[in-house]
Amino acid sequence: MMNTAELRRLSELRSLLEGFAARHAASHAASSPEHLKRLRALLKRLTQALRVRDYAAFREADFELHETLIEMAQVSQLKAAWRLAWDGLLHFHGQGFEDYFPDARVLADEHEHLVETIALGDPAAAEDAARSHVEAVWFRVAEKSSAATEPRGDPLQRATAHLAFRLHSPLKLTDVARKVAFTSAGNLSRLFRQHHGLSFQGYLQKLRLEKAAELLATTHLPVARIAKRVGYRDVSRFGQHFKRRFQTTPAEHRKTQRQPAHEPPDRRSYCAGARVV
């Protein structure tokens, strides 16, 4: 059996392969209507399985969806390499929903976002969606493992890592303090102000807006979708917060900061401080 470090490296490999495949799948989306139709059908099956918490049905649909994504890249030997990574990670995927995926809606949203970015034909957005999804799955597993073996670890590190991988989810100080950092809300709030000079909510808003700025510069996703992706349900409120932080509107930021299509986003800022195990 592989140790945690080996599993982590294998997860990184899967992230790279699926990010590469998603970028190319999006590039070919317009000429692959049958593949897109299959992706959407599999997404429907996967969502239904999540709704009734049928783990076996979910795993089957999940595998077929990711396999279809790999096939859409139209790269010889990619599927064989991906399958090795996928099979190597199967044992921790078998733990079940109750351990690793308590919120099925979040998992469904992740897959929906991945499929839709491919359908939109946006290579950079599709790559980001694929890699973020794989990295979030790994983080959730690592977070649970770390909680079981080192429940008294650094509360601030645990909290900041959790926020980095949950920007699209509702996040409350009291919940993160109790369930993730294993400390009081008051102490966690003090730690954020002491080390980051920001409140918990201020730090979270900073992460969300920085991620939104990255997506605006590197993808063609609509502003409303980006707002939702980073945890805003109200796009007008997102616009207000964005302008307050960057002194420009999301649309103006996109015009002035647009990166060439061939340059993938730098993921280091998104994952900074997110090491758990």
N, C-alpha and C positions, 0 to 999 in steps of 0.2 A: 504493500500500500504506500502511495506517495505521501510525503510529509506536506505541511502547509506551504512551505516555500516553493516546492515543486508544483503544487496545485495552483499557486498564485501565478507562477510563470506560464503555466498552461492556460490559465484564464486570460493572461495578457496576450498570448498567441491567438486564442480564439477571438479576442477583441480586435486585434490587427486584421485577421483574416476576414471577419464579418464586416469590419469597417471598409476594407478594400472592396469586398463583394458588393456592399450596399452602394458605394460610390459608382461602381461600374453598372450595377443594376439600374440605378437612376438614370445613368447616361443612355441606357438601352430601353428605358421604359416605354417610350413612344412606339418602338418597333416590337414590343413584347406584350401585346394585349392579353394573350392567353395566360402568360405568367402572372400578370397583374390580377386577372380574374381568379386565378388559383390562390394567390396571396390573400385576396379579400374573402374567398370562401373559407380558407384555413383560419383567418382571423375570426370569422363568425363562429366556427367550431370551437376555437380556443376560448373565446369570450363566453360561450355557453357553458363550456366545461368549468371555467372559473366560477361562473354564477352558481353552479350546483356543487362546486368543490369536488369535482370528479378528477382526481389527480392523474389517473391512468389516461383518461381521454385528453386531458390537458397536455401531458407529456408527448402523446402521439401527434397531436396537432402542432405543438411547439416545434418538435423535430421536423415535421414536414414543412412548416413555414420557413424555418431557417435553412433547410436543405434547398427549398425553392429559391430563396435569396441567393445562395451560393451558385446555383445553376444559372441564374439570370446574369451573373457576371461574365459568363461565356469565356472562362479561362481554363485551359486544360490543366489537369492535375490539382486544381484548387480544392475540388471536392474531396479528394483523397486526404489531403493535408488537414482540411477542416474536420473530416470525420475522425481522424486520430485525436484531435484536440477535444472534440465533442465527447467521444467515448471515454477519454481519460478523465473527464469531469463528471461522468454519470453518477458516481457513487454519492457525491454530496448533493446532486440534484434529486436523489431519491428520498430525501428527508421528509418531504411533504409540506403542504401549505401551512399547517399549524406552527411549524418551527420557523420557516423562513419567509412566508408570504402571508402575513395576517390580513393584509388589505388587498384583496383580489382586484379591486377597481384600479389601483395603481399599476398593477402588473398588466391589466388589460389596456390601460391608457398607453403604457410603454410600447406595446406591440402595435397598437393603432397608429401611434405617431410614426413608428418605423415604416409601416406599410404606406402611409400617406405621403411621407417625404419621398419615398421611391416613386410613387404614382405621380407626384408633382414634377418629377424629373429634375430634382435639385441634388446633384451629387454631394456637395458639401454638407447639406442638411441631413441627407441619408446616412453619410458616414458618421456624423456626430450622433445621430439617433441610434445607429447600430452599436457603436462603441460605448455610448453612455448606458445603453441597456445591459450589455454584457458586464460592464464594470459595476453597475448597480446590483446586479445579481450576485456577483462575487462579494461585493461589500456587505450585502445583507447576510450572507453566509459567514463571512469573516467577523462581522459584528456580533452575531450570535455565539460563534465559537469563542471569541474574546471575552464576552460577557460571562460565559460558563467557566472559563479558566482563570480570568483575571478581572473579577468584578470590581476591584478597587483601583483600576488603572486611572491614568490622568483624566479627570472629568472634562477638562476643556478640550483636550485632543479628541476624545470620543465625541463630544458634542459638535466640534467644527467639522470632523469627518462626516458625521451623520448629516449635517446640513448640506455639505457639498454634493451629496448624492441624493438629496431629497428636495431639491429646489422647487419641483413642480407640485409638491404635496403641502397640505396644511400643516404648519409647524407651530407649536406652542412651547413657550419656555417651561411651563410646569411639566408637560409631557416629556420633553427632551431631558430635563433634569432628572426626573424620576425613572424613566424607562431606559435612557441611554447613558447619561453621565453618572448616575447613581449618587446624586447629591441633592441638596435642597435647591429650590429655584433661586432663593436669595444668594446662595454661594455661587451658583453658576453665573448669575447676573453680575456679581462682583468680579468674577474671573474674566468675563468678557470685557468689562470696563478697564480692569487692571492691565490686561495683556493686549487688547485691541483698541482701547479708547472709545469703544462703542457699546451701546446696550445690546442685548441679545437680538432684539428686533432690528436695530440699526445695522448690526453685522450681517444678519440674514438678508436685509434689503440690499446691502452693498453687494453680496454674492449674486443675488438675483439680477441686479441691474448690470453687473459686469458680464455675466453670462449672456444677458440679452444683447448687450453691445457687441459681443463676439458673434452671436448669431446674425445680427443685423449686418455686420461687416462681411460675413463669409457665406451667407445663404440668401436665397430668394424667398424665404418663408414670409407669409403675410405678418404684419405687425401683431395682429390679434392672436395668431397662432404662437408667435414667440412669447407674447405676454402670458398666455396660458402655460406655455412650456416652462416658464420660470416662476410659476405660482400665482400669477395675477388672474383673477376671474373678471375683473373690470378693466377693460383696455384703456379707458379714459384716466383711471387712477394710475395705471402703469405709465401712461404718457406724462402725467404730472410729476411722478417720482423720477422718471428718466430725465426730464428737462431740469428738474431741481439739481440732480447730481451732475449732469454733463453739460448744462447750459445750452442744450440743443434738443430738438425733437427727435424721436426715433427715425422719422423719415429723413431728416437732414443729416443725422449721423450716418445713415446708410449711404447717402450720396457722397459724403466726404471721406468715409472710411472703407469703402468697398475694396476688398482684396481681389486679386486676380483669381479666376475660377480654379486654376490649377494648384493653388496654395491651400492645403488643408489647414483647419484651425489648430492653434497650439493648445494641446490639451493639458499642458502642465499647470496652467493657472487654474483650470477647473478642478483638477485633482490635487492641488497643493494641500499638504497637511492631511490628506485623507488616508494615510496608512493606518491600518488597524491592527494587523497581525504581522 
